[in-house]
Amino acid sequence: MTQKRQFSPQLKLDIVTAIRTGKIGRREAQRRYLLSANLLHCWLAKYDNGEWTGARATARTVRFYERKIWALERKILALTEENRRLREDLELATLGGPTERR
């Protein structure tokens, strides 16, 4: 299963702003960032409706980064646990004890 791509709010804003100011066209943005036409259209509509400015945009950005931090913290916990188990296995192996976990 492929993982759903996520774009930071700042990148979305940069892409849409570049299109609206004429720096790049829609098709160029689609090719450069591998976006579907529908997704780009949705982003442009939200930008045009003012959903990406002010307090709402700030709150959305904060939520985006909070979710990212939460996911990274979970990954750290999993890796820490794996590291602990590997150290225990190594310790048991160097002491000549059984290599199976209890």
Backbone as JSON, one array per atom type, in Angstrom:
{
  "sequence": "MTQKRQFSPQLKLDIVTAIRTGKIGRREAQRRYLLSANLLHCWLAKYDNGEWTGARATARTVRFYERKIWALERKILALTEENRRLREDLELATLGGPTERR",
  "N": [[0.85, -1.17, 0.0], [0.56, 2.2, -0.82], [1.88, 5.11, 0.73], [0.11, 7.93, 1.86], [0.81, 11.06, 0.54], [1.9, 14.02, 2.15], [1.68, 17.5, 2.23], [3.33, 20.34, 3.36], [1.74, 23.17, 4.89], [3.04, 25.55, 4.22], [4.42, 24.93, 1.85], [2.26, 24.39, 0.14], [1.1, 26.94, 0.07], [3.2, 28.38, -1.1], [3.3, 27.21, -3.66], [0.74, 27.8, -4.71], [0.76, 30.6, -4.57], [2.84, 31.14, -6.35], [1.64, 30.31, -8.7], [-0.59, 32.05, -8.87], [0.71, 34.52, -9.06], [1.87, 34.3, -11.47], [4.38, 33.2, -11.86], [4.77, 30.49, -12.35], [2.97, 28.13, -14.35], [-0.15, 26.28, -14.12], [0.1, 23.66, -15.18], [2.86, 23.34, -15.18], [3.36, 23.41, -12.42], [1.99, 21.09, -11.69], [3.57, 19.14, -12.97], [6.12, 19.61, -11.84], [5.76, 19.22, -9.05], [4.43, 16.84, -8.94], [1.56, 16.71, -8.85], [-1.98, 16.19, -8.86], [-4.43, 17.46, -11.16], [-6.88, 17.98, -10.01], [-6.33, 18.17, -7.24], [-4.66, 20.41, -7.19], [-6.47, 22.31, -8.15], [-8.29, 22.35, -6.0], [-6.63, 23.42, -3.98], [-6.13, 25.95, -5.05], [-8.72, 27.01, -5.04], [-9.25, 27.13, -2.28], [-7.3, 28.95, -1.53], [-8.14, 31.21, -2.97], [-10.56, 31.67, -1.68], [-9.72, 32.64, 0.7], [-9.01, 30.95, 2.76], [-6.47, 30.27, 3.54], [-5.23, 32.25, 4.94], [-4.53, 34.36, 7.73], [-5.82, 33.68, 11.08], [-7.02, 31.13, 10.86], [-5.41, 29.79, 9.05], [-3.02, 29.75, 10.45], [-3.7, 28.16, 12.65], [-4.23, 25.75, 11.31], [-1.7, 25.16, 10.31], [-0.26, 24.8, 12.68], [-1.59, 22.52, 13.71], [-0.86, 20.68, 11.71], [1.94, 20.45, 12.09], [1.97, 19.58, 14.74], [0.82, 17.01, 14.5], [2.8, 15.82, 12.96], [4.98, 15.9, 14.74], [3.97, 14.26, 16.77], [3.84, 11.78, 15.43], [6.57, 11.35, 14.93], [7.51, 11.18, 17.56], [6.28, 8.81, 18.39], [7.6, 7.04, 16.7], [10.2, 7.28, 17.68], [9.85, 6.19, 20.26], [9.26, 3.52, 19.56], [11.66, 2.75, 18.29], [13.43, 3.07, 20.41], [12.53, 1.1, 22.16], [13.05, -1.18, 20.58], [15.83, -0.99, 20.43], [16.48, -1.38, 23.14], [15.67, -4.06, 23.47], [17.42, -5.34, 21.67], [19.87, -4.79, 22.87], [19.57, -6.24, 25.23], [19.46, -8.85, 24.17], [22.04, -9.01, 23.07], [23.56, -8.78, 25.38], [22.81, -11.12, 26.73], [23.8, -12.98, 24.91], [26.57, -12.52, 25.01], [27.15, -13.25, 27.57], [26.9, -15.92, 27.47], [24.51, -17.08, 27.89], [21.14, -18.29, 27.31], [19.76, -17.43, 24.09], [17.17, -16.87, 23.63], [14.23, -14.96, 24.25], [12.68, -14.22, 27.39]],
  "CA": [[0.0, 0.0, 0.0], [1.35, 3.43, -0.87], [1.61, 6.05, 1.81], [-0.46, 9.19, 1.39], [1.76, 12.17, 0.65], [1.43, 15.21, 2.84], [2.4, 18.71, 1.87], [3.26, 21.34, 4.43], [0.95, 24.34, 4.52], [3.89, 26.56, 3.59], [4.67, 24.53, 0.46], [1.02, 24.62, -0.6], [0.97, 28.38, -0.13], [4.22, 28.79, -2.06], [2.9, 26.75, -5.0], [-0.43, 28.57, -5.14], [1.19, 31.98, -4.77], [3.61, 31.18, -7.59], [0.68, 30.22, -9.82], [-1.4, 33.28, -8.93], [1.54, 35.66, -9.47], [2.31, 34.05, -12.83], [5.75, 32.69, -11.94], [4.66, 29.2, -13.02], [1.62, 27.8, -14.74], [-0.73, 25.13, -13.44], [0.69, 22.41, -15.67], [4.24, 23.28, -14.69], [3.28, 23.04, -11.0], [1.61, 19.69, -11.63], [4.74, 18.33, -13.33], [7.23, 19.82, -10.9], [5.46, 18.69, -7.71], [3.68, 15.59, -9.11], [0.23, 16.94, -8.3], [-3.11, 16.0, -9.78], [-5.11, 18.7, -11.51], [-7.96, 18.19, -9.05], [-5.75, 18.65, -5.99], [-4.22, 21.79, -7.41], [-7.69, 23.12, -8.24], [-8.8, 22.52, -4.62], [-5.75, 24.35, -3.28], [-6.37, 27.3, -5.59], [-10.04, 27.47, -4.56], [-9.1, 27.5, -0.87], [-6.51, 30.19, -1.5], [-9.0, 32.3, -3.46], [-11.6, 31.93, -0.68], [-9.1, 33.22, 1.89], [-8.88, 29.97, 3.84], [-5.07, 30.08, 3.9], [-4.67, 33.47, 5.51], [-5.02, 34.71, 9.06], [-5.8, 32.76, 12.22], [-7.36, 29.77, 10.44], [-4.22, 29.21, 8.42], [-2.05, 29.51, 11.51], [-4.17, 26.99, 13.4], [-4.06, 24.57, 10.46], [-0.27, 24.89, 10.26], [0.11, 24.26, 13.99], [-2.09, 21.14, 13.77], [-0.05, 19.88, 10.81], [3.22, 20.15, 12.73], [1.72, 18.78, 15.95], [0.65, 15.62, 14.06], [4.1, 15.34, 12.53], [5.76, 15.69, 15.96], [3.41, 13.09, 17.44], [4.27, 10.59, 14.69], [8.0, 11.16, 15.17], [7.68, 10.72, 18.95], [5.92, 7.39, 18.4], [8.68, 6.3, 16.04], [11.32, 7.27, 18.63], [9.54, 5.2, 21.29], [9.39, 2.17, 18.99], [13.07, 2.48, 18.08], [14.05, 2.94, 21.73], [12.17, -0.24, 22.64], [13.81, -2.15, 19.78], [17.22, -0.86, 20.86], [16.58, -2.02, 24.45], [15.6, -5.51, 23.26], [18.66, -5.79, 21.02], [20.93, -4.75, 23.88], [19.35, -7.39, 26.12], [19.87, -10.05, 23.44], [23.5, -8.98, 22.98], [24.07, -9.05, 26.72], [22.61, -12.54, 26.98], [24.68, -13.73, 24.03], [27.96, -12.39, 25.45], [27.28, -13.95, 28.85], [26.8, -17.34, 27.21], [23.2, -17.57, 28.27], [20.24, -18.57, 26.18], [19.5, -16.25, 23.26], [15.72, -16.67, 23.52], [13.65, -14.04, 25.23], [11.85, -14.84, 28.43]],
  "C": [[0.89, 1.24, 0.0], [0.92, 4.37, 0.24], [1.1, 7.36, 1.21], [0.56, 10.31, 1.6], [1.11, 13.33, 1.38], [2.31, 16.38, 2.45], [2.25, 19.71, 3.0], [2.41, 22.52, 3.96], [1.78, 25.41, 3.81], [4.18, 26.21, 2.14], [3.43, 24.75, -0.39], [0.87, 26.11, -0.93], [1.97, 28.89, -1.15], [3.82, 28.42, -3.49], [1.76, 27.61, -5.53], [-0.07, 30.02, -5.41], [1.98, 32.12, -6.07], [2.7, 31.1, -8.81], [-0.08, 31.52, -9.97], [-0.59, 34.51, -9.35], [2.09, 35.48, -10.88], [3.73, 33.55, -12.96], [5.79, 31.33, -12.62], [3.2, 28.98, -13.39], [1.12, 26.57, -13.98], [-0.06, 23.82, -13.87], [2.14, 22.25, -15.22], [4.26, 22.87, -13.22], [2.91, 21.56, -10.85], [2.8, 18.79, -11.94], [5.83, 18.41, -12.27], [6.99, 19.14, -9.55], [4.65, 17.39, -7.74], [2.3, 15.68, -8.46], [-0.83, 16.62, -9.34], [-3.76, 17.37, -10.03], [-6.2, 19.03, -10.5], [-7.42, 18.73, -7.72], [-5.32, 20.1, -6.11], [-5.42, 22.74, -7.5], [-8.27, 23.38, -6.85], [-7.95, 23.52, -3.84], [-5.99, 25.78, -3.75], [-7.71, 27.86, -5.1], [-9.95, 27.9, -3.09], [-8.32, 28.8, -0.72], [-7.38, 31.38, -1.9], [-10.1, 32.66, -2.46], [-11.04, 32.5, 0.62], [-8.92, 32.26, 3.05], [-7.44, 29.79, 4.3], [-4.42, 31.35, 4.41], [-5.24, 33.66, 6.91], [-4.94, 33.58, 10.07], [-6.12, 31.32, 11.82], [-6.16, 29.07, 9.83], [-3.17, 28.88, 9.47], [-2.43, 28.28, 12.31], [-3.97, 25.71, 12.6], [-2.58, 24.18, 10.4], [0.21, 24.28, 11.57], [-0.34, 22.81, 14.12], [-1.26, 20.21, 12.9], [1.26, 19.47, 11.5], [3.05, 19.38, 14.02], [1.55, 17.3, 15.59], [1.99, 15.02, 13.64], [5.0, 15.03, 13.74], [5.28, 14.44, 16.68], [3.87, 11.8, 16.76], [5.75, 10.31, 14.91], [8.27, 10.68, 16.6], [7.33, 9.24, 19.07], [7.02, 6.54, 17.78], [9.89, 6.2, 16.97], [11.08, 6.24, 19.72], [9.71, 3.78, 20.78], [10.86, 1.81, 18.79], [13.82, 2.31, 19.4], [13.77, 1.56, 22.31], [12.94, -1.33, 21.89], [15.28, -2.16, 20.2], [17.43, -1.56, 22.2], [16.58, -3.54, 24.3], [16.87, -6.05, 22.63], [19.82, -5.79, 22.01], [20.8, -5.92, 24.85], [19.81, -8.68, 25.45], [21.39, -10.13, 23.34], [24.12, -9.32, 24.33], [23.95, -10.53, 27.06], [23.57, -13.38, 26.15], [26.13, -13.66, 24.51], [28.19, -13.07, 26.79], [27.18, -15.46, 28.67], [25.46, -17.93, 27.59], [22.34, -17.86, 27.06], [19.92, -17.29, 25.41], [18.01, -16.0, 23.1], [15.27, -15.71, 24.59], [12.78, -14.78, 26.22], [10.4, -14.63, 28.16]]
}
